[in-house]
Amino acid sequence: MKNQKAILGVFVVIALGLGALMVIYVVKRPLFLRMMGLSHEGSVAGINSSNFRPTKPNVTNAPVNTSVNSSSPTLNSEGTTPLERGVPIVATIDAPKAGEWTTEELQTLARTYSVVGNRRAKFTKEQITVMKAANSDLIVHRYTNIASGFNVVNDAFRNAHPELLLKTASGELHHGLVTKNNELIFDPGNETWRKIFIDDAIKAVTEDGHDGIMIDETAIVNRLFEPFTGINPRTNKPFTSEEWRDEVYEFLGEVKAALGSDKIIILNSVAYGEAYFDQGAERFLNVSTGFSAEGFKGPISWDTTRYPSESQWLKNVEMVTSVQEKGGTIVAVAKYDMALITSQEDLDAHALFTWLTFMLGKGDKSAYVYNEYDKKDPFGAELPYPWYWNVNYGAPVGTYTKDGGVYLREFERAKILVNPGTTAQEVQLGGTYTTLDGTSVTSVTMQPHRGFIVLKP
């Protein structure tokens, strides 16, 4: 545990996507205290068209006939932290606001997660101190936005300083970055804006108690929307995606130099594996601690019956391992648009599949976020805690392997299996394992696009 904080250089953000693409978990107090009990069912609530949650496994989303016994000791992890179970998970908090949290709630939050993102909640230095006293390995980061200036400046500042913002050829204020919206965008090459942003980041880590910052809307793989009307003052022409990235890269270099190598800087977003590799995102590891991947489960526009091809899927696993091999941190974000949940059954299968995809590549510098997103109320989602975060996996034993069309990985106390293909696959486990309901098995038949967990005896 002593070196977990250094090892986890993990930060998440994740992104968090939401409006500015960042992962946001909003906690409502009555539900929060119940969820923090860490029951294996997590946040299972009454299921209706607007309230889905990952539920315990059943015969539909498992390859063998298994159901979870609510008293199963394998899922009773009280007294252990997520890291002790081998589960590095993140919660970015938007609500309640800082003044509404009790000391007990802060302590419970700290013991439940590996990373806490401080976005709209605006936790104070004193509250962060309380959380870290409860979990000395906890990482707390502050959300910032390099393009819009969210959490750095307010609307009054923007109105008073139009000279720092991008403008169109006709001199009007430009709106939007990777999507066309009402967001005003700061010029990443403007020295005054850089100083303001850097000074705020320094204050966050030196005065406010944060371990680092998460920086949203870097657009390191996303392309600017077209036609982009924001003029680059250095060329007097509209910014290109390449120009934006180059200026942000230089900007981030100044941020890193100002904060120091011991502070965390996570960039949102590298989206997903193909974008990470195709757009040359790895160079940004020179000016950051690592990335969040907000499209890890697939584009937010995909419903819960749609999966990536095996080649696309494998790029996600390879991204998780690649970033860590290069010394960086990767935060995988499973972001689900709740308007696109086709059924509870489909969500259960998809969410478990995505989680175990992450676990195939998980290392000491990786973390995970599960995010439910409602476009009509982006900050109103409750805090989910899927049952599979309570499984005591232990540390990984080697890297993943492949048996036919199924990918497997051994952990100290469990084995995970993922079938990213389109046909069923039978897998010999190489020994006797136990399903989550206590059934002994030596083989399983994996249905297409499914993940499964078996426990060591």
GUDRENBA-387729 format. One record per residue (C-alpha): residue number from 1; residue in three letters; x, y, z. Coordinates in steps of 0.5 Angstrom, whole numbers, plus 500, padded with zeros to 3 digits. Each point is the difference from the previous one (the first is absolute). Layout:
<pts>
+-----+------+-----+-----+-----+
: pos : code :   X :   Y :   Z :
+-----+------+-----+-----+-----+
: NUM :  ALA :   X :   Y :   Z :
...
+-----+------+-----+-----+-----+
</pts>
This chain:
<pts>
+-----+------+-----+-----+-----+
: pos : code :   X :   Y :   Z :
+-----+------+-----+-----+-----+
:   1 :  MET : 500 : 500 : 500 :
:   2 :  LYS : 506 : 505 : 501 :
:   3 :  ASN : 502 : 500 : 493 :
:   4 :  GLN : 493 : 500 : 497 :
:   5 :  LYS : 499 : 507 : 499 :
:   6 :  ALA : 506 : 501 : 496 :
:   7 :  ILE : 499 : 494 : 496 :
:   8 :  LEU : 493 : 502 : 499 :
:   9 :  GLY : 502 : 506 : 497 :
:  10 :  VAL : 493 : 500 : 498 :
:  11 :  PHE : 496 : 505 : 499 :
:  12 :  VAL : 493 : 500 : 497 :
:  13 :  VAL : 496 : 504 : 498 :
:  14 :  ILE : 497 : 497 : 496 :
:  15 :  ALA : 498 : 504 : 497 :
:  16 :  LEU : 496 : 500 : 500 :
:  17 :  GLY : 496 : 502 : 495 :
:  18 :  LEU : 494 : 503 : 501 :
:  19 :  GLY : 499 : 507 : 498 :
:  20 :  ALA : 508 : 501 : 499 :
:  21 :  LEU : 501 : 493 : 499 :
:  22 :  MET : 502 : 498 : 507 :
:  23 :  VAL : 497 : 494 : 504 :
:  24 :  ILE : 496 : 502 : 506 :
:  25 :  TYR : 497 : 497 : 505 :
:  26 :  VAL : 495 : 504 : 504 :
:  27 :  VAL : 498 : 497 : 507 :
:  28 :  LYS : 494 : 501 : 504 :
:  29 :  ARG : 500 : 500 : 507 :
:  30 :  PRO : 495 : 495 : 502 :
:  31 :  LEU : 502 : 495 : 494 :
:  32 :  PHE : 507 : 501 : 501 :
:  33 :  LEU : 501 : 497 : 507 :
:  34 :  ARG : 496 : 494 : 498 :
:  35 :  MET : 504 : 499 : 494 :
:  36 :  MET : 507 : 501 : 504 :
:  37 :  GLY : 498 : 493 : 504 :
:  38 :  LEU : 503 : 497 : 494 :
:  39 :  SER : 495 : 494 : 500 :
:  40 :  HIS : 501 : 496 : 494 :
:  41 :  GLU : 494 : 503 : 496 :
:  42 :  GLY : 503 : 507 : 500 :
:  43 :  SER : 495 : 505 : 499 :
:  44 :  VAL : 494 : 495 : 497 :
:  45 :  ALA : 494 : 504 : 501 :
:  46 :  GLY : 493 : 499 : 497 :
:  47 :  ILE : 501 : 499 : 492 :
:  48 :  ASN : 496 : 505 : 496 :
:  49 :  SER : 501 : 503 : 493 :
:  50 :  SER : 504 : 506 : 503 :
:  51 :  ASN : 504 : 496 : 506 :
:  52 :  PHE : 504 : 495 : 498 :
:  53 :  ARG : 506 : 497 : 504 :
:  54 :  PRO : 505 : 494 : 499 :
:  55 :  THR : 497 : 494 : 504 :
:  56 :  LYS : 502 : 494 : 502 :
:  57 :  PRO : 502 : 494 : 495 :
:  58 :  ASN : 494 : 496 : 497 :
:  59 :  VAL : 500 : 494 : 495 :
:  60 :  THR : 499 : 505 : 495 :
:  61 :  ASN : 507 : 504 : 500 :
:  62 :  ALA : 504 : 494 : 503 :
:  63 :  PRO : 502 : 494 : 496 :
:  64 :  VAL : 498 : 495 : 505 :
:  65 :  ASN : 494 : 499 : 504 :
:  66 :  THR : 502 : 505 : 506 :
:  67 :  SER : 497 : 504 : 505 :
:  68 :  VAL : 503 : 504 : 506 :
:  69 :  ASN : 498 : 498 : 507 :
:  70 :  SER : 499 : 507 : 504 :
:  71 :  SER : 504 : 497 : 505 :
:  72 :  SER : 506 : 497 : 496 :
:  73 :  PRO : 506 : 502 : 504 :
:  74 :  THR : 504 : 501 : 494 :
:  75 :  LEU : 496 : 506 : 499 :
:  76 :  ASN : 501 : 503 : 507 :
:  77 :  SER : 506 : 504 : 500 :
:  78 :  GLU : 498 : 505 : 505 :
:  79 :  GLY : 507 : 502 : 504 :
:  80 :  THR : 504 : 500 : 493 :
:  81 :  THR : 501 : 506 : 496 :
:  82 :  PRO : 499 : 500 : 492 :
:  83 :  LEU : 508 : 499 : 499 :
:  84 :  GLU : 500 : 495 : 505 :
:  85 :  ARG : 495 : 496 : 496 :
:  86 :  GLY : 504 : 502 : 493 :
:  87 :  VAL : 494 : 505 : 498 :
:  88 :  PRO : 503 : 507 : 499 :
:  89 :  ILE : 493 : 504 : 499 :
:  90 :  VAL : 499 : 507 : 500 :
:  91 :  ALA : 494 : 505 : 502 :
:  92 :  THR : 500 : 507 : 497 :
:  93 :  ILE : 495 : 504 : 505 :
:  94 :  ASP : 495 : 505 : 497 :
:  95 :  ALA : 495 : 500 : 506 :
:  96 :  PRO : 499 : 501 : 506 :
:  97 :  LYS : 504 : 507 : 500 :
:  98 :  ALA : 505 : 500 : 505 :
:  99 :  GLY : 496 : 503 : 506 :
: 100 :  GLU : 495 : 494 : 500 :
: 101 :  TRP : 505 : 495 : 501 :
: 102 :  THR : 501 : 497 : 507 :
: 103 :  THR : 507 : 497 : 503 :
: 104 :  GLU : 497 : 493 : 500 :
: 105 :  GLU : 498 : 501 : 493 :
: 106 :  LEU : 507 : 502 : 498 :
: 107 :  GLN : 503 : 495 : 503 :
: 108 :  THR : 496 : 495 : 497 :
: 109 :  LEU : 501 : 503 : 493 :
: 110 :  ALA : 507 : 499 : 501 :
: 111 :  ARG : 500 : 493 : 502 :
: 112 :  THR : 496 : 498 : 494 :
: 113 :  TYR : 504 : 503 : 495 :
: 114 :  SER : 507 : 500 : 497 :
: 115 :  VAL : 499 : 507 : 497 :
: 116 :  VAL : 496 : 506 : 501 :
: 117 :  GLY : 499 : 505 : 495 :
: 118 :  ASN : 498 : 507 : 503 :
: 119 :  ARG : 495 : 503 : 495 :
: 120 :  ARG : 494 : 504 : 502 :
: 121 :  ALA : 500 : 498 : 507 :
: 122 :  LYS : 506 : 504 : 501 :
: 123 :  PHE : 503 : 497 : 506 :
: 124 :  THR : 504 : 504 : 505 :
: 125 :  LYS : 507 : 499 : 502 :
: 126 :  GLU : 497 : 498 : 507 :
: 127 :  GLN : 495 : 495 : 497 :
: 128 :  ILE : 506 : 497 : 496 :
: 129 :  THR : 504 : 499 : 506 :
: 130 :  VAL : 494 : 496 : 503 :
: 131 :  MET : 500 : 496 : 494 :
: 132 :  LYS : 507 : 498 : 500 :
: 133 :  ALA : 501 : 499 : 507 :
: 134 :  ALA : 495 : 494 : 499 :
: 135 :  ASN : 503 : 497 : 494 :
: 136 :  SER : 508 : 503 : 500 :
: 137 :  ASP : 500 : 497 : 493 :
: 138 :  LEU : 494 : 504 : 497 :
: 139 :  ILE : 502 : 504 : 494 :
: 140 :  VAL : 496 : 507 : 499 :
: 141 :  HIS : 500 : 504 : 494 :
: 142 :  ARG : 497 : 506 : 498 :
: 143 :  TYR : 496 : 501 : 493 :
: 144 :  THR : 502 : 505 : 495 :
: 145 :  ASN : 498 : 502 : 493 :
: 146 :  ILE : 506 : 503 : 496 :
: 147 :  ALA : 495 : 502 : 494 :
: 148 :  SER : 494 : 503 : 504 :
: 149 :  GLY : 504 : 502 : 507 :
: 150 :  PHE : 494 : 496 : 504 :
: 151 :  ASN : 502 : 500 : 507 :
: 152 :  VAL : 506 : 505 : 498 :
: 153 :  VAL : 496 : 506 : 499 :
: 154 :  ASN : 493 : 502 : 500 :
: 155 :  ASP : 495 : 504 : 495 :
: 156 :  ALA : 501 : 507 : 502 :
: 157 :  PHE : 508 : 499 : 499 :
: 158 :  ARG : 498 : 497 : 493 :
: 159 :  ASN : 496 : 506 : 499 :
: 160 :  ALA : 505 : 505 : 502 :
: 161 :  HIS : 506 : 497 : 496 :
: 162 :  PRO : 498 : 498 : 493 :
: 163 :  GLU : 507 : 501 : 498 :
: 164 :  LEU : 501 : 493 : 502 :
: 165 :  LEU : 495 : 497 : 497 :
: 166 :  LEU : 500 : 497 : 493 :
: 167 :  LYS : 496 : 504 : 494 :
: 168 :  THR : 497 : 499 : 494 :
: 169 :  ALA : 503 : 504 : 493 :
: 170 :  SER : 495 : 505 : 501 :
: 171 :  GLY : 502 : 501 : 508 :
: 172 :  GLU : 494 : 497 : 503 :
: 173 :  LEU : 501 : 495 : 506 :
: 174 :  HIS : 501 : 493 : 497 :
: 175 :  HIS : 497 : 494 : 504 :
: 176 :  GLY : 501 : 493 : 501 :
: 177 :  LEU : 506 : 495 : 499 :
: 178 :  VAL : 499 : 493 : 497 :
: 179 :  THR : 493 : 501 : 500 :
: 180 :  LYS : 496 : 507 : 498 :
: 181 :  ASN : 497 : 502 : 507 :
: 182 :  ASN : 499 : 507 : 504 :
: 183 :  GLU : 507 : 499 : 503 :
: 184 :  LEU : 505 : 506 : 500 :
: 185 :  ILE : 507 : 497 : 498 :
: 186 :  PHE : 506 : 503 : 503 :
: 187 :  ASP : 506 : 501 : 495 :
: 188 :  PRO : 505 : 495 : 502 :
: 189 :  GLY : 506 : 504 : 498 :
: 190 :  ASN : 499 : 506 : 503 :
: 191 :  GLU : 505 : 501 : 506 :
: 192 :  THR : 495 : 504 : 504 :
: 193 :  TRP : 495 : 494 : 500 :
: 194 :  ARG : 506 : 495 : 501 :
: 195 :  LYS : 502 : 504 : 507 :
: 196 :  ILE : 493 : 500 : 502 :
: 197 :  PHE : 499 : 493 : 499 :
: 198 :  ILE : 507 : 498 : 503 :
: 199 :  ASP : 499 : 504 : 506 :
: 200 :  ASP : 493 : 497 : 502 :
: 201 :  ALA : 504 : 493 : 499 :
: 202 :  ILE : 505 : 502 : 505 :
: 203 :  LYS : 495 : 502 : 505 :
: 204 :  ALA : 496 : 494 : 499 :
: 205 :  VAL : 506 : 496 : 502 :
: 206 :  THR : 504 : 504 : 505 :
: 207 :  GLU : 494 : 504 : 504 :
: 208 :  ASP : 494 : 495 : 499 :
: 209 :  GLY : 503 : 493 : 501 :
: 210 :  HIS : 499 : 497 : 494 :
: 211 :  ASP : 505 : 495 : 497 :
: 212 :  GLY : 499 : 503 : 493 :
: 213 :  ILE : 495 : 502 : 495 :
: 214 :  MET : 496 : 497 : 494 :
: 215 :  ILE : 500 : 504 : 494 :
: 216 :  ASP : 494 : 499 : 495 :
: 217 :  GLU : 499 : 502 : 493 :
: 218 :  THR : 507 : 499 : 498 :
: 219 :  ALA : 498 : 497 : 493 :
: 220 :  ILE : 506 : 496 : 500 :
: 221 :  VAL : 497 : 495 : 495 :
: 222 :  ASN : 493 : 503 : 499 :
: 223 :  ARG : 499 : 505 : 494 :
: 224 :  LEU : 498 : 507 : 500 :
: 225 :  PHE : 493 : 500 : 497 :
: 226 :  GLU : 499 : 503 : 493 :
: 227 :  PRO : 500 : 505 : 498 :
: 228 :  PHE : 504 : 502 : 506 :
: 229 :  THR : 499 : 508 : 500 :
: 230 :  GLY : 505 : 502 : 506 :
: 231 :  ILE : 506 : 504 : 497 :
: 232 :  ASN : 507 : 498 : 502 :
: 233 :  PRO : 503 : 507 : 501 :
: 234 :  ARG : 507 : 497 : 498 :
: 235 :  THR : 497 : 498 : 493 :
: 236 :  ASN : 494 : 505 : 499 :
: 237 :  LYS : 497 : 493 : 498 :
: 238 :  PRO : 495 : 496 : 503 :
: 239 :  PHE : 503 : 495 : 505 :
: 240 :  THR : 502 : 493 : 497 :
: 241 :  SER : 499 : 494 : 505 :
: 242 :  GLU : 508 : 499 : 499 :
: 243 :  GLU : 501 : 507 : 502 :
: 244 :  TRP : 496 : 500 : 506 :
: 245 :  ARG : 503 : 493 : 502 :
: 246 :  ASP : 507 : 503 : 499 :
: 247 :  GLU : 499 : 507 : 504 :
: 248 :  VAL : 496 : 496 : 506 :
: 249 :  TYR : 506 : 495 : 500 :
: 250 :  GLU : 505 : 506 : 501 :
: 251 :  PHE : 495 : 503 : 505 :
: 252 :  LEU : 500 : 493 : 504 :
: 253 :  GLY : 507 : 500 : 500 :
: 254 :  GLU : 500 : 507 : 504 :
: 255 :  VAL : 495 : 497 : 505 :
: 256 :  LYS : 504 : 494 : 501 :
: 257 :  ALA : 506 : 504 : 501 :
: 258 :  ALA : 497 : 505 : 505 :
: 259 :  LEU : 496 : 494 : 504 :
: 260 :  GLY : 506 : 496 : 501 :
: 261 :  SER : 501 : 492 : 498 :
: 262 :  ASP : 497 : 498 : 506 :
: 263 :  LYS : 493 : 503 : 499 :
: 264 :  ILE : 495 : 496 : 496 :
: 265 :  ILE : 497 : 503 : 493 :
: 266 :  ILE : 495 : 496 : 496 :
: 267 :  LEU : 498 : 501 : 494 :
: 268 :  ASN : 493 : 499 : 497 :
: 269 :  SER : 499 : 497 : 495 :
: 270 :  VAL : 504 : 495 : 496 :
: 271 :  ALA : 493 : 497 : 498 :
: 272 :  TYR : 501 : 493 : 499 :
: 273 :  GLY : 506 : 495 : 497 :
: 274 :  GLU : 499 : 502 : 493 :
: 275 :  ALA : 501 : 507 : 501 :
: 276 :  TYR : 505 : 499 : 505 :
: 277 :  PHE : 505 : 497 : 495 :
: 278 :  ASP : 497 : 503 : 493 :
: 279 :  GLN : 501 : 507 : 503 :
: 280 :  GLY : 507 : 500 : 503 :
: 281 :  ALA : 497 : 501 : 507 :
: 282 :  GLU : 506 : 497 : 504 :
: 283 :  ARG : 504 : 507 : 499 :
: 284 :  PHE : 496 : 503 : 505 :
: 285 :  LEU : 503 : 495 : 505 :
: 286 :  ASN : 506 : 505 : 500 :
: 287 :  VAL : 495 : 506 : 503 :
: 288 :  SER : 496 : 496 : 504 :
: 289 :  THR : 499 : 494 : 505 :
: 290 :  GLY : 495 : 496 : 496 :
: 291 :  PHE : 493 : 500 : 496 :
: 292 :  SER : 493 : 499 : 501 :
: 293 :  ALA : 497 : 496 : 495 :
: 294 :  GLU : 492 : 502 : 500 :
: 295 :  GLY : 498 : 495 : 494 :
: 296 :  PHE : 503 : 494 : 503 :
: 297 :  LYS : 493 : 496 : 499 :
: 298 :  GLY : 499 : 503 : 494 :
: 299 :  PRO : 497 : 507 : 497 :
: 300 :  ILE : 495 : 503 : 505 :
: 301 :  SER : 495 : 499 : 494 :
: 302 :  TRP : 500 : 493 : 500 :
: 303 :  ASP : 495 : 496 : 504 :
: 304 :  THR : 501 : 494 : 504 :
: 305 :  THR : 499 : 495 : 494 :
: 306 :  ARG : 506 : 503 : 496 :
: 307 :  TYR : 507 : 497 : 502 :
: 308 :  PRO : 507 : 502 : 496 :
: 309 :  SER : 503 : 495 : 495 :
: 310 :  GLU : 505 : 496 : 503 :
: 311 :  SER : 505 : 504 : 497 :
: 312 :  GLN : 498 : 506 : 503 :
: 313 :  TRP : 499 : 497 : 506 :
: 314 :  LEU : 507 : 497 : 501 :
: 315 :  LYS : 502 : 507 : 498 :
: 316 :  ASN : 497 : 502 : 507 :
: 317 :  VAL : 504 : 495 : 504 :
: 318 :  GLU : 506 : 502 : 496 :
: 319 :  MET : 499 : 507 : 502 :
: 320 :  VAL : 500 : 499 : 507 :
: 321 :  THR : 506 : 496 : 500 :
: 322 :  SER : 504 : 504 : 495 :
: 323 :  VAL : 499 : 507 : 505 :
: 324 :  GLN : 502 : 496 : 506 :
: 325 :  GLU : 506 : 497 : 496 :
: 326 :  LYS : 502 : 507 : 498 :
: 327 :  GLY : 500 : 502 : 508 :
: 328 :  GLY : 493 : 504 : 499 :
: 329 :  THR : 493 : 499 : 504 :
: 330 :  ILE : 494 : 498 : 496 :
: 331 :  VAL : 493 : 501 : 503 :
: 332 :  ALA : 495 : 496 : 496 :
: 333 :  VAL : 493 : 503 : 500 :
: 334 :  ALA : 493 : 496 : 499 :
: 335 :  LYS : 495 : 505 : 498 :
: 336 :  TYR : 493 : 498 : 499 :
: 337 :  ASP : 495 : 505 : 497 :
: 338 :  MET : 494 : 497 : 504 :
: 339 :  ALA : 495 : 502 : 494 :
: 340 :  LEU : 503 : 495 : 496 :
: 341 :  ILE : 500 : 494 : 505 :
: 342 :  THR : 496 : 495 : 496 :
: 343 :  SER : 499 : 495 : 507 :
: 344 :  GLN : 502 : 499 : 506 :
: 345 :  GLU : 503 : 493 : 498 :
: 346 :  ASP : 504 : 504 : 494 :
: 347 :  LEU : 503 : 505 : 505 :
: 348 :  ASP : 502 : 494 : 505 :
: 349 :  ALA : 503 : 496 : 494 :
: 350 :  HIS : 504 : 506 : 497 :
: 351 :  ALA : 502 : 504 : 507 :
: 352 :  LEU : 503 : 493 : 502 :
: 353 :  PHE : 503 : 499 : 493 :
: 354 :  THR : 503 : 507 : 500 :
: 355 :  TRP : 503 : 499 : 507 :
: 356 :  LEU : 503 : 494 : 499 :
: 357 :  THR : 503 : 503 : 494 :
: 358 :  PHE : 504 : 505 : 504 :
: 359 :  MET : 502 : 494 : 505 :
: 360 :  LEU : 504 : 497 : 494 :
: 361 :  GLY : 504 : 505 : 500 :
: 362 :  LYS : 500 : 503 : 507 :
: 363 :  GLY : 507 : 502 : 503 :
: 364 :  ASP : 503 : 504 : 506 :
: 365 :  LYS : 498 : 507 : 496 :
: 366 :  SER : 493 : 499 : 498 :
: 367 :  ALA : 493 : 501 : 502 :
: 368 :  TYR : 493 : 500 : 498 :
: 369 :  VAL : 493 : 504 : 500 :
: 370 :  TYR : 493 : 497 : 499 :
: 371 :  ASN : 496 : 506 : 498 :
: 372 :  GLU : 493 : 501 : 499 :
: 373 :  TYR : 498 : 506 : 496 :
: 374 :  ASP : 493 : 503 : 499 :
: 375 :  LYS : 500 : 506 : 495 :
: 376 :  LYS : 494 : 503 : 503 :
: 377 :  ASP : 503 : 500 : 507 :
: 378 :  PRO : 508 : 499 : 499 :
: 379 :  PHE : 501 : 501 : 507 :
: 380 :  GLY : 495 : 497 : 503 :
: 381 :  ALA : 502 : 493 : 500 :
: 382 :  GLU : 501 : 496 : 506 :
: 383 :  LEU : 506 : 496 : 502 :
: 384 :  PRO : 500 : 493 : 497 :
: 385 :  TYR : 504 : 495 : 504 :
: 386 :  PRO : 500 : 493 : 495 :
: 387 :  TRP : 501 : 494 : 504 :
: 388 :  TYR : 506 : 497 : 496 :
: 389 :  TRP : 504 : 506 : 504 :
: 390 :  ASN : 499 : 496 : 506 :
: 391 :  VAL : 503 : 494 : 497 :
: 392 :  ASN : 507 : 498 : 504 :
: 393 :  TYR : 504 : 499 : 493 :
: 394 :  GLY : 507 : 501 : 504 :
: 395 :  ALA : 506 : 502 : 495 :
: 396 :  PRO : 501 : 498 : 493 :
: 397 :  VAL : 504 : 494 : 499 :
: 398 :  GLY : 503 : 502 : 493 :
: 399 :  THR : 497 : 503 : 494 :
: 400 :  TYR : 494 : 497 : 496 :
: 401 :  THR : 500 : 494 : 496 :
: 402 :  LYS : 496 : 498 : 494 :
: 403 :  ASP : 496 : 493 : 500 :
: 404 :  GLY : 497 : 499 : 493 :
: 405 :  GLY : 495 : 507 : 500 :
: 406 :  VAL : 500 : 501 : 507 :
: 407 :  TYR : 505 : 504 : 504 :
: 408 :  LEU : 502 : 498 : 507 :
: 409 :  ARG : 504 : 503 : 506 :
: 410 :  GLU : 502 : 497 : 506 :
: 411 :  PHE : 500 : 504 : 507 :
: 412 :  GLU : 502 : 498 : 507 :
: 413 :  ARG : 493 : 498 : 502 :
: 414 :  ALA : 496 : 500 : 493 :
: 415 :  LYS : 500 : 499 : 493 :
: 416 :  ILE : 496 : 504 : 495 :
: 417 :  LEU : 498 : 498 : 493 :
: 418 :  VAL : 498 : 505 : 494 :
: 419 :  ASN : 497 : 497 : 493 :
: 420 :  PRO : 500 : 507 : 495 :
: 421 :  GLY : 498 : 495 : 494 :
: 422 :  THR : 493 : 499 : 497 :
: 423 :  THR : 500 : 492 : 501 :
: 424 :  ALA : 500 : 496 : 507 :
: 425 :  GLN : 506 : 497 : 502 :
: 426 :  GLU : 501 : 494 : 505 :
: 427 :  VAL : 506 : 501 : 505 :
: 428 :  GLN : 504 : 495 : 504 :
: 429 :  LEU : 502 : 504 : 507 :
: 430 :  GLY : 506 : 495 : 501 :
: 431 :  GLY : 498 : 499 : 507 :
: 432 :  THR : 494 : 500 : 504 :
: 433 :  TYR : 497 : 507 : 502 :
: 434 :  THR : 494 : 503 : 503 :
: 435 :  THR : 494 : 504 : 497 :
: 436 :  LEU : 497 : 506 : 505 :
: 437 :  ASP : 495 : 495 : 502 :
: 438 :  GLY : 505 : 495 : 503 :
: 439 :  THR : 499 : 495 : 494 :
: 440 :  SER : 506 : 496 : 498 :
: 441 :  VAL : 502 : 501 : 493 :
: 442 :  THR : 506 : 497 : 495 :
: 443 :  SER : 498 : 503 : 494 :
: 444 :  VAL : 495 : 506 : 497 :
: 445 :  THR : 496 : 501 : 494 :
: 446 :  MET : 501 : 508 : 498 :
: 447 :  GLN : 494 : 503 : 496 :
: 448 :  PRO : 502 : 506 : 495 :
: 449 :  HIS : 502 : 506 : 504 :
: 450 :  ARG : 500 : 498 : 507 :
: 451 :  GLY : 505 : 500 : 506 :
: 452 :  PHE : 500 : 495 : 505 :
: 453 :  ILE : 503 : 499 : 507 :
: 454 :  VAL : 502 : 494 : 504 :
: 455 :  LEU : 504 : 499 : 507 :
: 456 :  LYS : 505 : 496 : 502 :
: 457 :  PRO : 499 : 495 : 505 :
+-----+------+-----+-----+-----+
</pts>
